[in-house]
Amino acid sequence: MQITDIRVRKVEKEGKMKAVVSITIDNEFVVHDIKVIEGEKGLFIAMPSRKAADGEYRDIAHPINSATRERLQQLILDKFQEEAAQ
């Protein structure tokens, strides 16, 4: 699996959410609404989610293992910081 495109839309409002990101996988599949969030320990990503009937939020698209999540997060945060520097 290759991330072939990352598009960052910065959020201008004050708050913890800094950007909304779309990624393209293998030039064939897109995942929208990945959020870049400023937490107590720094920036992290939150996958797209939906509120369930029980009031909990559940990811609707997400990596299966932690290694893939870490790689995806690093790619997205690198792109976010690259664009923030411009």
All heavy atoms as an XYZ file, in Angstrom:
687
protein
N       0.856     -1.179      0.000
C       0.000      0.000      0.000
C       0.895      1.233      0.000
O       1.782      1.364      0.835
C      -0.885     -0.003      1.239
C      -1.720      1.251      1.361
S      -2.657      1.357      2.890
C      -1.453      2.048      3.969
N       0.638      2.119     -0.929
C       1.380      3.369     -1.014
C       0.423      4.552     -0.881
O      -0.633      4.563     -1.521
C       2.123      3.480     -2.357
C       3.212      2.452     -2.540
C       4.332      2.618     -1.538
O       4.745      3.723     -1.213
N       4.814      1.497     -1.019
N       0.795      5.516     -0.058
C       0.036      6.763      0.013
C       0.547      7.617     -1.136
O       1.707      8.031     -1.142
C       0.253      7.481      1.358
C      -0.058      6.544      2.535
C      -0.573      8.761      1.421
C      -1.449      6.010      2.573
N      -0.284      7.832     -2.142
C       0.162      8.518     -3.353
C      -0.183      9.999     -3.376
O       0.337     10.729     -4.223
C      -0.409      7.818     -4.601
O      -1.821      7.668     -4.453
C       0.215      6.435     -4.774
N      -1.033     10.452     -2.449
C      -1.347     11.883     -2.376
C      -1.873     12.199     -0.982
O      -2.591     11.396     -0.384
C      -2.397     12.266     -3.424
C      -2.572     13.770     -3.554
O      -1.609     14.522     -3.310
O      -3.689     14.203     -3.904
N      -1.472     13.370     -0.477
C      -1.969     13.872      0.798
C      -2.371     15.319      0.584
O      -1.558     16.126      0.137
C      -0.894     13.790      1.909
C      -0.447     12.344      2.125
C      -1.426     14.401      3.211
C       0.724     12.192      3.077
N      -3.626     15.637      0.875
C      -4.124     17.011      0.734
C      -4.543     17.538      2.101
O      -5.363     16.919      2.772
C      -5.286     17.069     -0.235
C      -4.816     16.601     -1.603
C      -5.813     16.844     -2.659
N      -5.296     16.268     -3.885
C      -5.263     16.903     -5.030
N      -5.738     18.120     -5.108
N      -4.783     16.307     -6.093
N      -3.968     18.665      2.473
C      -4.183     19.253      3.790
C      -5.009     20.523      3.647
O      -4.666     21.396      2.849
C      -2.831     19.582      4.467
C      -3.048     20.264      5.804
C      -1.988     18.323      4.629
N      -6.100     20.619      4.417
C      -6.898     21.852      4.492
C      -6.793     22.360      5.920
O      -7.324     21.736      6.848
C      -8.354     21.573      4.122
C      -8.535     21.140      2.689
C      -9.990     20.931      2.307
N     -10.789     20.150      3.238
C     -10.894     18.822      3.243
N     -10.211     18.099      2.375
N     -11.665     18.217      4.119
N      -6.080     23.468      6.091
C      -5.892     24.015      7.437
C      -7.210     24.555      7.980
O      -8.036     25.073      7.236
C      -4.861     25.139      7.408
C      -3.479     24.660      7.087
C      -2.514     25.824      7.082
C      -1.213     25.414      6.449
N      -0.337     26.536      6.211
N      -7.389     24.429      9.295
C      -8.552     24.969      9.984
C      -8.110     26.276     10.618
O      -7.174     26.306     11.407
C      -9.058     23.974     11.065
C     -10.170     24.597     11.884
C      -9.509     22.683     10.413
N      -8.775     27.362     10.264
C      -8.371     28.686     10.722
C      -8.924     29.045     12.096
O      -8.404     29.915     12.759
C      -8.795     29.749      9.697
C      -8.176     29.548      8.323
C      -6.654     29.603      8.318
O      -6.054     30.340      9.140
O      -6.049     28.885      7.505
N      -9.995     28.366     12.536
C     -10.588     28.682     13.839
C      -9.670     28.253     14.971
O      -8.917     27.297     14.842
C     -11.929     27.965     14.006
C     -13.026     28.507     13.127
C     -14.360     27.989     13.597
C     -14.818     26.813     12.790
N     -16.123     26.313     13.177
N      -9.769     28.975     16.088
C      -9.034     28.586     17.284
C      -9.578     27.259     17.784
O     -10.755     26.988     17.700
C      -9.203     29.651     18.374
C      -8.444     30.927     18.108
C      -6.938     30.735     18.181
O      -6.458     30.022     19.073
O      -6.260     31.286     17.305
N      -8.716     26.452     18.310
C      -9.142     25.175     18.861
C      -8.087     24.122     18.647
O      -7.004     24.390     18.127
N      -8.419     22.906     19.042
C      -7.451     21.816     18.974
C      -7.291     21.233     17.581
O      -6.242     20.705     17.248
C      -7.842     20.716     19.955
C      -7.735     21.161     21.400
C      -8.064     20.049     22.350
C      -7.917     20.561     23.777
N      -7.981     19.484     24.745
N      -8.350     21.294     16.754
C      -8.249     20.753     15.403
C      -7.497     21.742     14.522
O      -7.890     22.901     14.402
C      -9.621     20.443     14.814
C      -9.504     19.729     13.482
S     -11.005     18.946     12.879
C     -12.148     20.285     12.841
N      -6.406     21.292     13.918
C      -5.533     22.160     13.126
C      -5.725     22.004     11.626
O      -5.448     22.925     10.869
C      -4.063     21.889     13.470
C      -3.741     22.099     14.940
C      -4.048     23.519     15.363
C      -3.773     23.752     16.838
N      -4.246     25.031     17.301
N      -6.185     20.824     11.178
C      -6.359     20.594      9.743
C      -7.259     19.386      9.524
O      -7.423     18.548     10.412
C      -5.012     20.365      9.066
N      -7.792     19.321      8.309
C      -8.542     18.156      7.841
C      -7.796     17.663      6.607
O      -7.441     18.447      5.731
C     -10.001     18.515      7.510
C     -10.744     17.305      6.984
C     -10.703     19.086      8.728
N      -7.562     16.360      6.545
C      -6.689     15.793      5.518
C      -7.440     14.729      4.721
O      -8.264     13.996      5.266
C      -5.449     15.159      6.198
C      -4.549     14.473      5.189
C      -4.683     16.204      6.997
N      -7.119     14.658      3.430
C      -7.565     13.556      2.573
C      -6.326     12.844      2.062
O      -5.341     13.492      1.699
C      -8.375     14.077      1.382
O      -9.556     14.697      1.815
N      -6.359     11.521      2.055
C      -5.246     10.754      1.501
C      -5.743      9.903      0.340
O      -6.897      9.471      0.319
C      -4.573      9.855      2.551
C      -5.544      8.812      3.099
C      -3.944     10.684      3.665
C      -4.881      7.709      3.911
N      -4.854      9.680     -0.622
C      -5.134      8.767     -1.722
C      -4.191      7.578     -1.580
O      -2.994      7.751     -1.353
C      -4.927      9.448     -3.081
O      -5.745     10.614     -3.145
C      -5.280      8.520     -4.237
N      -4.741      6.381     -1.703
C      -3.977      5.148     -1.570
C      -3.877      4.498     -2.944
O      -4.902      4.256     -3.594
C      -4.653      4.193     -0.571
C      -4.780      4.879      0.798
C      -3.891      2.874     -0.484
C      -5.686      4.175      1.769
N      -2.637      4.240     -3.379
C      -2.361      3.566     -4.651
C      -3.062      4.213     -5.850
O      -3.434      3.523     -6.797
C      -2.743      2.082     -4.570
C      -1.894      1.310     -3.589
O      -0.720      1.682     -3.388
O      -2.399      0.321     -3.012
N      -3.248      5.516     -5.810
C      -3.936      6.249     -6.888
C      -5.318      5.685     -7.189
O      -5.849      5.891     -8.277
C      -3.102      6.258     -8.179
C      -1.912      7.164     -8.074
O      -1.986      8.259     -7.523
N      -0.785      6.707     -8.589
N      -5.928      4.980     -6.221
C      -7.197      4.315     -6.494
C      -8.259      4.487     -5.420
O      -9.428      4.237     -5.682
C      -6.973      2.807     -6.684
C      -6.135      2.484     -7.902
C      -5.930      0.996     -8.086
O      -6.383      0.209     -7.234
O      -5.313      0.619     -9.079
N      -7.877      4.859     -4.204
C      -8.836      4.884     -3.097
C      -8.556      6.106     -2.245
O      -7.400      6.363     -1.893
C      -8.685      3.604     -2.259
C      -9.762      3.418     -1.238
C     -10.988      2.889     -1.577
C      -9.548      3.779      0.085
C     -11.980      2.713     -0.623
C     -10.529      3.609      1.038
C     -11.750      3.074      0.682
N      -9.608      6.859     -1.888
C      -9.446      8.092     -1.115
C     -10.133      7.948      0.243
O     -11.227      7.390      0.339
C     -10.056      9.303     -1.863
C      -9.974     10.564     -1.028
C      -9.350      9.516     -3.187
N      -9.467      8.462      1.268
C     -10.062      8.562      2.603
C     -10.077     10.045      2.963
O      -9.027     10.695      2.996
C      -9.260      7.768      3.660
C      -9.886      7.939      5.036
C      -9.177      6.293      3.273
N     -11.270     10.602      3.194
C     -11.445     12.007      3.557
C     -11.627     12.140      5.067
O     -11.931     11.171      5.752
C     -12.695     12.594      2.883
C     -12.630     12.640      1.403
N     -11.788     13.475      0.707
C     -13.317     11.945      0.464
C     -11.959     13.297     -0.586
N     -12.889     12.360     -0.761
N     -11.509     13.366      5.541
C     -11.849     13.751      6.920
C     -10.966     13.138      8.004
O     -11.435     12.854      9.108
C     -13.324     13.474      7.227
C     -14.246     14.316      6.366
O     -13.827     15.413      5.973
O     -15.365     13.867      6.085
N      -9.678     12.956      7.700
C      -8.710     12.618      8.749
C      -8.344     13.944      9.402
O      -8.028     14.914      8.719
C      -7.461     11.931      8.164
C      -7.856     10.638      7.451
C      -6.430     11.677      9.261
C      -6.738     10.007      6.639
N      -8.410     14.004     10.716
C      -8.182     15.273     11.412
C      -6.783     15.310     12.030
O      -6.322     14.308     12.575
C      -9.229     15.457     12.505
C     -10.634     15.582     11.947
C     -11.662     15.358     13.032
C     -13.027     15.180     12.456
N     -13.205     13.911     11.748
N      -6.139     16.480     11.940
C      -4.886     16.727     12.653
C      -5.268     17.505     13.906
O      -5.873     18.581     13.823
C      -3.883     17.524     11.801
C      -2.635     17.873     12.606
C      -3.513     16.747     10.543
N      -4.930     16.950     15.066
C      -5.357     17.520     16.343
C      -4.140     17.798     17.215
O      -3.198     16.995     17.251
C      -6.329     16.569     17.061
C      -7.575     16.378     16.187
C      -6.696     17.081     18.451
C      -8.563     15.371     16.697
N      -4.184     18.935     17.915
C      -3.135     19.288     18.876
C      -3.548     18.750     20.234
O      -4.530     19.189     20.816
C      -2.977     20.794     18.947
C      -1.954     21.257     19.964
C      -0.639     21.618     19.316
O      -0.650     22.298     18.297
O       0.388     21.217     19.877
N      -2.791     17.771     20.730
C      -3.061     17.190     22.038
C      -2.035     17.644     23.054
O      -1.137     18.427     22.747
N      -2.152     17.147     24.263
C      -1.221     17.508     25.332
C       0.210     17.085     25.015
O       1.160     17.727     25.437
C      -1.662     16.868     26.650
C      -2.936     17.464     27.192
C      -3.381     16.799     28.483
O      -2.599     16.015     29.058
O      -4.509     17.079     28.907
N       0.369     15.997     24.247
C       1.700     15.485     23.918
C       2.133     15.837     22.498
O       3.078     15.266     21.977
C       1.736     13.971     24.102
C       1.470     13.543     25.531
C       1.475     12.044     25.660
C       1.149     11.634     27.084
N       1.062     10.186     27.236
N       1.425     16.743     21.844
C       1.775     17.145     20.483
C       0.694     16.784     19.490
O      -0.424     16.411     19.856
N       1.039     16.883     18.209
C       0.085     16.616     17.139
C      -0.146     15.119     16.965
O       0.766     14.313     17.134
C       0.600     17.187     15.823
C       0.707     18.709     15.728
C       1.410     19.099     14.439
C      -0.648     19.372     15.822
N      -1.400     14.770     16.610
C      -1.736     13.397     16.261
C      -2.879     13.436     15.262
O      -3.485     14.483     15.021
C      -2.093     12.560     17.497
C      -3.367     12.980     18.185
C      -4.573     12.366     17.883
C      -3.355     13.981     19.149
C      -5.744     12.748     18.530
C      -4.512     14.364     19.807
C      -5.712     13.743     19.486
N      -3.160     12.280     14.640
C      -4.278     12.209     13.695
C      -5.435     11.447     14.315
O      -5.239     10.571     15.157
C      -3.877     11.579     12.342
C      -3.448     10.125     12.512
C      -2.815     12.412     11.651
C      -3.315      9.367     11.199
N      -6.644     11.809     13.888
C      -7.864     11.093     14.264
C      -8.541     10.672     12.963
O      -8.767     11.496     12.074
C      -8.783     11.983     15.088
N      -8.832      9.413     12.858
C      -9.451      8.883     11.645
C     -10.914      9.314     11.568
O     -11.510      9.680     12.586
C      -9.337      7.352     11.638
C      -7.897      6.835     11.626
S      -6.910      7.472     10.247
C      -7.692      6.641      8.870
N     -11.503      9.273     10.359
C     -12.908      9.656     10.220
C     -13.786      8.774     11.107
O     -13.564      7.571     11.207
C     -13.225      9.409      8.742
C     -11.973      8.973      8.094
C     -10.912      8.814      9.118
N     -14.760      9.394     11.767
C     -15.607      8.639     12.684
C     -17.054      9.085     12.578
O     -17.351     10.128     12.001
C     -15.109      8.797     14.119
O     -15.148     10.149     14.498
N     -17.922      8.278     13.171
C     -19.360      8.556     13.189
C     -19.868      8.251     14.590
O     -19.427      7.314     15.228
C     -20.056      7.678     12.157
C     -21.560      7.805     12.192
C     -22.225      7.042     11.091
N     -21.978      7.753      9.846
C     -21.922      7.200      8.661
N     -22.070      5.910      8.518
N     -21.715      7.925      7.589
N     -20.829      9.041     15.033
C     -21.419      8.816     16.346
C     -22.406      7.651     16.259
O     -23.331      7.657     15.454
C     -22.130     10.084     16.816
C     -22.542     10.055     18.253
C     -23.061     11.411     18.694
C     -23.332     11.453     20.168
N     -23.751     12.795     20.596
N     -22.203      6.654     17.114
C     -23.065      5.469     17.138
C     -24.304      5.745     17.988
O     -24.388      6.754     18.697
C     -22.287      4.279     17.691
N     -25.249      4.837     17.942
C     -26.504      4.983     18.682
C     -26.271      5.086     20.189
O     -27.045      5.734     20.891
C     -27.427      3.807     18.369
N     -25.193      4.496     20.686
C     -24.912      4.544     22.122
C     -24.170      5.816     22.542
O     -23.803      5.973     23.698
C     -24.132      3.301     22.556
C     -22.758      3.212     21.910
O     -22.352      4.128     21.171
O     -22.064      2.190     22.157
N     -23.942      6.731     21.584
C     -23.285      7.996     21.886
C     -21.777      7.971     21.732
O     -21.129      9.006     21.766
N     -21.194      6.794     21.540
C     -19.756      6.663     21.329
C     -19.410      6.970     19.876
O     -20.210      6.741     18.980
C     -19.308      5.226     21.642
C     -19.415      4.852     23.093
C     -18.332      5.497     23.936
O     -17.182      5.542     23.492
O     -18.672      5.969     25.042
N     -18.201      7.499     19.668
C     -17.714      7.714     18.305
C     -16.899      6.509     17.882
O     -16.077      6.002     18.639
C     -16.867      8.985     18.227
C     -17.711     10.231     18.220
C     -18.083     10.848     19.402
C     -18.167     10.782     17.027
C     -18.872     11.985     19.406
C     -18.962     11.917     17.012
C     -19.309     12.513     18.206
O     -20.098     13.629     18.203
N     -17.140      6.032     16.661
C     -16.418      4.876     16.134
C     -15.793      5.251     14.791
O     -16.434      5.873     13.948
C     -17.373      3.711     15.922
C     -18.066      3.267     17.197
C     -18.227      1.800     17.286
N     -19.000      1.180     18.322
C     -19.438      1.639     19.466
N     -19.233      2.859     19.778
N     -20.107      0.897     20.326
N     -14.518      4.851     14.614
C     -13.847      5.085     13.334
C     -14.588      4.336     12.238
O     -14.992      3.186     12.414
C     -12.403      4.581     13.389
C     -11.504      5.444     14.257
O     -11.942      6.530     14.684
O     -10.360      5.022     14.498
N     -14.750      4.992     11.092
C     -15.389      4.325      9.958
C     -14.359      3.853      8.937
O     -14.671      3.067      8.064
C     -16.468      5.209      9.290
C     -15.902      6.550      8.873
C     -17.642      5.391     10.213
C     -16.880      7.432      8.118
N     -13.135      4.322      9.067
C     -12.006      3.840      8.261
C     -10.777      3.986      9.139
O     -10.587      5.023      9.775
C     -11.861      4.669      6.993
N      -9.956      2.947      9.192
C      -8.784      3.018     10.065
C      -7.784      1.931      9.706
O      -8.147      0.902      9.138
C      -9.192      2.882     11.536
C      -9.898      1.607     11.839
N      -9.241      0.458     12.180
C     -11.219      1.300     11.837
C     -10.124     -0.505     12.384
N     -11.328     -0.018     12.179
N      -6.499      2.152     10.051
C      -5.484      1.123      9.846
C      -5.765     -0.079     10.756
O      -6.285      0.082     11.859
C      -4.174      1.800     10.264
C      -4.466      3.261     10.240
C      -5.920      3.403     10.541
N      -5.378     -1.252     10.316
C      -5.608     -2.477     11.067
C      -4.560     -2.678     12.168
O      -4.848     -3.217     13.220
C      -5.612     -3.707     10.121
C      -6.760     -3.600      9.131
C      -5.669     -5.010     10.889
C      -8.135     -3.631      9.750
N      -3.320     -2.221     11.925
C      -2.273     -2.448     12.919
C      -1.555     -1.145     13.280
O      -1.646     -0.151     12.569
C      -1.284     -3.520     12.444
C      -0.629     -3.141     11.135
O      -0.025     -2.083     11.028
N      -0.747     -4.009     10.142
N      -0.843     -1.168     14.392
C      -0.211      0.055     14.898
C       0.932      0.535     14.007
O       1.164      1.736     13.891
C       0.261     -0.140     16.338
O       1.196     -1.180     16.415
N       1.640     -0.372     13.359
C       2.737      0.044     12.475
C       2.202      0.868     11.305
O       2.794      1.895     10.933
C       3.503     -1.175     11.970
N       1.089      0.438     10.738
C       0.486      1.189      9.625
C      -0.044      2.526     10.115
O       0.123      3.550      9.448
C      -0.636      0.363      8.965
O      -0.084     -0.872      8.519
C      -1.253      1.106      7.792
N      -0.658      2.562     11.287
C      -1.153      3.821     11.855
C       0.008      4.791     12.075
O      -0.085      5.963     11.733
C      -1.897      3.591     13.164
C      -2.385      4.909     13.798
C      -3.183      4.687     15.063
N      -4.493      4.142     14.809
C      -5.568      4.869     14.494
N      -5.488      6.179     14.387
N      -6.734      4.282     14.302
N       1.106      4.312     12.622
C       2.263      5.176     12.869
C       2.849      5.724     11.573
O       3.202      6.900     11.492
C       3.329      4.411     13.660
C       2.920      4.157     15.102
C       3.847      3.195     15.821
O       4.980      2.954     15.329
O       3.435      2.685     16.873
N       2.955      4.861     10.550
C       3.481      5.305      9.246
C       2.557      6.350      8.628
O       3.011      7.389      8.141
C       3.635      4.111      8.310
C       4.304      4.468      6.984
C       4.643      3.213      6.197
N       3.464      2.540      5.712
C       3.038      2.618      4.451
N       3.702      3.323      3.559
N       1.954      1.990      4.070
N       1.258      6.101      8.666
C       0.281      7.042      8.125
C       0.335      8.365      8.880
O       0.351      9.445      8.274
C      -1.120      6.422      8.204
C      -2.275      7.248      7.671
C      -2.078      7.569      6.202
C      -3.583      6.496      7.878
N       0.385      8.296     10.207
C       0.451      9.513     11.007
C       1.711     10.321     10.675
O       1.645     11.538     10.529
C       0.417      9.176     12.500
C       0.510     10.414     13.376
C       0.132     10.123     14.802
O      -1.051     10.007     15.084
N       1.104      9.997     15.679
N       2.850      9.648     10.546
C       4.098     10.359     10.249
C       4.028     11.045      8.888
O       4.430     12.198      8.746
C       5.287      9.405     10.309
C       6.611     10.120     10.293
C       6.760     11.059     11.487
O       6.613     10.644     12.625
N       7.019     12.317     11.227
N       3.498     10.359      7.877
C       3.373     10.952      6.543
C       2.467     12.188      6.572
O       2.784     13.224      5.992
C       2.814      9.927      5.545
C       3.756      8.797      5.135
C       2.987      7.719      4.391
C       4.895      9.342      4.285
N       1.330     12.073      7.255
C       0.376     13.182      7.320
C       0.963     14.356      8.098
O       0.884     15.508      7.648
C      -0.961     12.718      7.934
C      -1.683     11.802      6.950
C      -1.835     13.915      8.315
C      -2.902     11.106      7.521
N       1.571     14.096      9.243
C       2.121     15.194     10.042
C       3.311     15.854      9.349
O       3.475     17.071      9.434
C       2.511     14.707     11.436
C       1.343     14.243     12.305
C       1.847     13.784     13.667
C       0.282     15.323     12.442
N       4.116     15.092      8.626
C       5.214     15.679      7.838
C       4.653     16.636      6.791
O       5.154     17.757      6.624
C       6.062     14.605      7.168
C       6.940     13.839      8.136
O       7.079     14.252      9.307
O       7.509     12.804      7.711
N       3.620     16.213      6.079
C       2.997     17.067      5.052
C       2.360     18.303      5.692
O       2.480     19.404      5.171
C       1.959     16.253      4.279
C       1.268     17.006      3.182
C       2.177     17.278      2.015
C       1.403     17.823      0.843
N       2.219     18.025     -0.339
N       1.684     18.124      6.821
C       1.057     19.243      7.522
C       2.124     20.285      7.920
O       1.948     21.469      7.675
C       0.322     18.751      8.771
C      -0.162     19.851      9.675
C      -1.278     20.611      9.325
C       0.511     20.153     10.836
C      -1.716     21.649     10.149
C       0.084     21.182     11.669
C      -1.027     21.921     11.318
N       3.230     19.841      8.487
C       4.265     20.770      8.924
C       4.984     21.413      7.746
O       5.367     22.575      7.814
C       5.223     20.073      9.878
C       4.498     19.749     11.177
C       5.328     19.026     12.195
O       6.372     18.474     11.906
N       4.846     19.021     13.436
N       5.127     20.679      6.659
C       5.702     21.238      5.427
C       4.843     22.390      4.914
O       5.350     23.446      4.574
C       5.804     20.135      4.379
C       6.284     20.580      3.019
C       6.208     19.435      2.024
O       6.702     18.327      2.340
O       5.639     19.636      0.927
N       3.536     22.195      4.899
C       2.640     23.248      4.409
C       2.521     24.395      5.401
O       2.346     25.534      5.004
C       1.277     22.652      4.063
C       1.336     21.765      2.844
C      -0.013     21.465      2.242
O      -1.029     22.082      2.656
O      -0.038     20.615      1.342
N       2.616     24.112      6.688
C       2.552     25.154      7.700
C       3.771     26.077      7.610
O       3.683     27.265      7.916
C       2.452     24.546      9.092
N       4.894     25.531      7.173
C       6.130     26.321      7.053
C       6.102     27.274      5.864
O       6.883     28.219      5.815
C       7.332     25.380      6.947
N       5.222     27.028      4.914
C       5.162     27.866      3.705
C       4.404     29.145      3.939
O       3.516     29.282      4.644
C       4.519     27.109      2.551
C       5.357     25.960      2.084
C       4.689     25.173      0.959
O       3.515     25.365      0.662
N       5.427     24.290      0.355
